[in-house]
Amino acid sequence: MANKIKDRLIEELKRTKETQRELLEVQIIADKIGYATQFGLETDEKTARSAYQSGYYLGVQDGYIECLQRILVMIEEE
């Protein structure tokens, strides 16, 4: 049972890390096209909101990955 849970956690961790890489790529591209300027000038609310959300979700992914890694460590210690 523990091995099955561990395997599922590892798969979830891989999937989450891939999502995090993709979000980071989106954020880098947004920086390159100047979303920061648009956010500062408040000329494009939709772009600003999208940029904020991608940054927020990157932070969420970081916390989620850390949580999954801690759970794996606990399972391995059992």
N, C-alpha and C positions, 0 to 999 in steps of 0.2 A: 504494500500500500504506500509506504513512504517513498519507494522508488518511482511509483506512478505519479505521485504528487510532485516529486522533485523534477521528473521529466516535463510535467506540465508547466512548472515554474520556469524551467530553463527555456522552453518554447515561448512562453509569455515574455520573458526577459529579452530574447532575441527579437521578437516582434516589436516590442516597445523601443528597443534601441534603434531598430530600423526606422520606426516612426520618428524618433528623436532626430536621427540624421536627416531625414527628409524635411522636417520642420526647420532645422538649422539651415538647410540649403535654401528654403523659401525665405527665411529671414535675411540671409546674405544677399539673395537676389533683390529683395525689397530694399535693402540698404543701397545697393548699387543703382536702383532706379530712383532713389531719392525720397523714400517715404518719410524719412525724418524731417525733411524740409516741408513736405506737405503737411505733416502733423503739426510742425511748429507754426505754419502759416494758417492752419485750419482751412485749407482750400479744398480738401478732398476728404470728407468725413469717413466715407466708406473705406478708402485706402488706409486711413489712420486707424480705424477700428480693426481692420484686418491685420495690420502690423502689430497692434497691441495684442490681439488674440493669439497670433503666432508666438509672440514672446511669452505670453502667459502660459500657453500650452507647453512650450519648451521647459519652463520651470516646473510645471506639473509632471512632465515626463521625467525630469531629473529626480523629483521626489519619489515617483512611482518606481523607478529603476532602483533607487537606494533601498526602498522597502522590500522589493523582490529579492535583492541581494542579501539583505539581512535575514529574510525568511529561509533562503537557501543555506546560509551559514548555520542557522538554528537546526535545520533538518539534518545537516551533515554532522552536527555535534551529537545528535541523538543516537 
